Amino acid sequence: PADLPRVTVRRDEMQQVFLNLILNAIDAMPQGGVLRVRAAPTVDPAGVRVSFTDSGMGIAKEAMPHMFQFLYTTKKQGTGLGLFVCQEIVRNHGGEIMVESTEGAGTTFTVWLRE
């Protein structure tokens, strides 16, 4: 949207976060699906919220509390670094990253960055 406030980020680091979230979404939809990326301004506190919503298989309820833990992975070939590094980058920018998921119905990762 045209009304998004400007946020100051290190471009290469934020690209890494967004690329990781997109690739994870693609991995979660092996039969294909829909990935929606949306950006919206936030008011209290002021900033930008970017959400990545896929129509994939979702995340198991027991895995949810561990999603951002160092070396935790649900992938056969995963390293457990991707979401951990994403969280560190977002936090270093003064923001937050959150996840919501329903098994069998998809997942939304939301990155919030302060103005």
Buried (B, 14 or more C-beta within 10 A) or exposed (E): EEEBEEBEBEEEBBEBBBEBBBEBBBBBBEEEBEBEEEEEEBEEEEBBBBBBBBBBBBBEEEBBEBBBEEEBBBEEEBEBBBBBBBBBBBEEBBBBBBBBBEEEEBBBBBBBBBB
